[in-house]
Amino acid sequence: MKKCWFVAMGAAAAGAVAGLANSGLLHKAAVATTCAGMKVADVVTAETQAVVDDANDVAAEARRQAKIDAAVADRLSALEADIRAEVTAKIDAEGAEA
């Protein structure tokens, strides 16, 4: 009895699908679904590119800041030797006077 029910439902479903296919409704639905999928893919691609661009900007800024920090450290180390010699001479001179 249950098998007859499944056979009848299967035949009805097949008839419905065949009717939709003949009327072009199934084709229109497939085209609309594909079009929506393509729009979603375009949006995802654009957002992904935006994330990549932002990441590249952050990396470029980090490289720029690293160059600035290295140049400042280099200049400070050059100045430190002169300042250290000046302060040492001043302290030694004060010690000689005391």
Secondary structure by P-SEA (a helix, b strand, c coil): caaaaaaaaaaaaaaaaaaaaaaaaaaaaaaaaaaaaaaaaaaaaaaaaaaaaaaaaaaaaaaaaaaaaaaaaaaaaaaaaaaaaaaaaaaaaaaaac
